[in-house]
Amino acid sequence: MKRGIPAALLLSAASLTGACSDTTSTAGAAGLTGTYDVVLSNQLVFVTSQDRDELRVLDLTRSPREFIPAPNPLEPLSIPVVARPDALTRDVGYDAEGNDVSGPYIYARSSGGRSISVVAADRARLNEVTRLSTGQLITAFAAHAPVAEGQPSVLYYALQTRPEAAEALCGPFGGGVVMRQDLPAPDAFDAATLPAALPVFCLQPADTVLSMITLPARAGVTDSLVIAIRNVTGTSRLVRAVADGASVEVAYKRPRPAPYTVPTYTDLVDIPARLVTTHPAYGPTTARVSQGRYVYVVLDELTCVSADCEGVIALDNGPDPLAPSATPVLARDVTGAPMLTLRPPAGLPTGLTLRAGLEVREFLSDNIAYTSPIPLLGIVPSSNGQVTLFRADERRAFNLDRDPTTGPLHASVSVELRDGTENIRTDQFQSIRVEQPGCPQRTDVANATAFLCDGTLPSGTYRFVFRGILPGLIDLTRDLTVEDAPFLVETSLAAARAVIPGDSIVLANNVGACAQTVRVLRLEDLGDGRTRLYPDLGDADTLGALETCATYPNYSVRAGPTAKPFVLYSGLESSDSYVQRLDVGEAYTVSNFLDYYYHADGFDLGLDPAKPTPTFAPAPLSLTLTATFGDASRLNAGDRYVVTLLPRFRRYIFGVDISSSSNLTAYRLPGSVVATDVEGSSLAYIAYPSADGVLQVALENITDNADNLQYLRAFQ
């Protein structure tokens, strides 16, 4: 972890350089139209230009970075391909250490198309080598690089209906088929001698392949495919099949998503997936995770029928993904517990990529920037315009709220007793109980008794105002032209604020409030939308206030000292944030949790084998806040307990500054994404159909949980 400079200094520097920085300028203008997909090969980013029926190529080795020029250097290179291309894939290969390497080809197709363009990816060629005509609707494709010298690249593509060539294997009727096409190296390519495509996997009737990948291919082992399938009946499934034309599909399963339970792997259901990918090898040599062990999928919201339908999960193929005996299961995260679905903060995932060995900038709890290498980074753009980074190597979200030396911080709570002017009182004392039943007590919390579990505490600030002014019942006016001017309030407000006998009416004029208060004896609904508050004339203070302050035209209603003396707010003290009134010792339930949203270090539920006495409480978890102290002799009217919940959990999310002052206003909807290391810089490239452009993101410089303008560069 490399230590940077404090966030405040970085922000100051950004403000000074923002006016003259060119990091957001449009670079290497290529006239892109219809930018729906990107793919990375040989440090070249291939981009669809759908409306022009071509691909453009961004060269990451050039300085300055730009699109490869055509023979006429005034124009960018254009690679003509199939009509209206909107999907790309590449030959995926791995070296002896499991690192990702590029193969000789990339491939382009269009939605509803029947042909595939095979494009040479070598920067010395960059041309369409051939165009494969399938005669049937193509719904997905995947490919892998040659497994040995002299071996072909292998392209797999899914057809919606079966061609005659597949009838011998699949029969003349029924669903579609996955075909295999071998492709010789570009130097030896001869379209006339291209071998025929072979069927390798038969689909059931009404099946459609949404996405597929090849698991890491190696010499002497038949290829394995992972295929995401949707059926018109409204179901989806994820299967693995050996691409030999005879194997039976192996279904990927996960525990049935059920509230209030930790998955036990005993009740399994099919996985609805619409996008699937895998990863190169990662981790230290002594504990290296082999390429392809985990398969990451984006869940299919269209056919998912549970509450857990949005986001990314990982499936575990075992240490040897190609072993015939491997049974895929829902992956476990770094804690050993069943992995939680990784959800974007809002919207739906629009892309997913995994990349080993990149670095990102993290602002930790000391507010200092650190550049940290991530063994395997996951990047998920979503339809709300934000991008989420996650720890794919740990199979859980980033937690940026941690100490750079000691690591993760425990969930906690802060409680301060303040007076009516928000000054902290010098005499602080135990006053609030914050409890998640079954969770351990936090002994380092001042002014509160706290029982909390890490990973489930929501953030928020709550204010318990002792004898507070009821919102909406402040600075009301009364008609002084009548004798014994009545106190009239809107009936709806009186009911909503739970005005009760024993509450206090505070008279005021333009100088200040009356020193004595009027005690409410009873309420009467007048039937015209107003409620009259009657003063308690048997109370000495009331009589004194009505006599001394009889000419005061304004009044407010304050909670009384005995029945429900606390006025609770969530956030600031306003009508919108008012929650309810509470008695001393009366618990307020903040929320109930269906499950954990983050597995903190040490999480010990759902382990295999199970821990005899787990320290984390099983769901459903509830969180209650209780004011345990309300001594009127020590608390003054308007004193408040300010309770701040500190979950100690912060995801890694960032957005793009699309304000009118930036030149990125069109970069609202991200799509597919790729990432790589370019001469020591960790860069992501995200396609933006909304802008007909590609955005370069410097992962080592962006700021989390903020809309970024610096360290982004647009290519259009």
Secondary structure as UniProt FT lines:
FT   STRAND          2..6
FT   HELIX           7..17
FT   TURN            18..20
FT   TURN            23..24
FT   STRAND          26..27
FT   STRAND          38..41
FT   TURN            42..43
FT   STRAND          44..49
FT   HELIX           50..52
FT   STRAND          54..59
FT   TURN            60..61
FT   STRAND          66..67
FT   TURN            73..74
FT   STRAND          79..80
FT   STRAND          87..94
FT   TURN            96..97
FT   STRAND          100..109
FT   TURN            111..112
FT   STRAND          115..120
FT   TURN            123..125
FT   STRAND          128..133
FT   STRAND          138..144
FT   TURN            149..150
FT   STRAND          153..159
FT   HELIX           164..166
FT   HELIX           167..170
FT   STRAND          177..183
FT   HELIX           186..188
FT   HELIX           191..193
FT   STRAND          198..202
FT   TURN            205..206
FT   STRAND          207..214
FT   TURN            219..220
FT   STRAND          224..231
FT   TURN            232..234
FT   STRAND          235..242
FT   TURN            243..246
FT   STRAND          250..251
FT   STRAND          253..255
FT   TURN            259..260
FT   STRAND          268..270
FT   STRAND          273..277
FT   HELIX           285..287
FT   TURN            291..292
FT   STRAND          294..299
FT   TURN            301..303
FT   STRAND          312..316
FT   TURN            321..322
FT   TURN            324..325
FT   STRAND          329..330
FT   TURN            334..335
FT   STRAND          353..363
FT   TURN            365..366
FT   STRAND          368..382
FT   TURN            383..384
FT   STRAND          387..391
FT   TURN            392..395
FT   STRAND          396..397
FT   STRAND          402..403
FT   TURN            404..406
FT   STRAND          407..408
FT   STRAND          412..418
FT   TURN            420..421
FT   STRAND          432..435
FT   TURN            437..438
FT   STRAND          441..442
FT   TURN            443..444
FT   STRAND          448..451
FT   TURN            454..455
FT   STRAND          460..466
FT   TURN            471..472
FT   STRAND          476..477
FT   TURN            480..481
FT   TURN            483..484
FT   STRAND          487..490
FT   HELIX           491..496
FT   TURN            497..498
FT   TURN            501..502
FT   STRAND          504..508
FT   STRAND          518..525
FT   STRAND          530..535
FT   TURN            537..538
FT   HELIX           540..548
FT   TURN            549..551
FT   STRAND          554..558
FT   STRAND          566..570
FT   TURN            575..577
FT   STRAND          578..582
FT   TURN            584..585
FT   STRAND          587..593
FT   TURN            601..602
FT   STRAND          621..627
FT   TURN            632..634
FT   TURN            637..638
FT   STRAND          640..646
FT   STRAND          652..656
FT   TURN            660..661
FT   TURN            665..668
FT   STRAND          673..678
FT   TURN            679..680
FT   STRAND          681..688
FT   TURN            689..692
FT   STRAND          693..698
FT   TURN            699..701
FT   TURN            704..705
FT   STRAND          707..708
FT   TURN            710..711
FT   STRAND          712..715
//
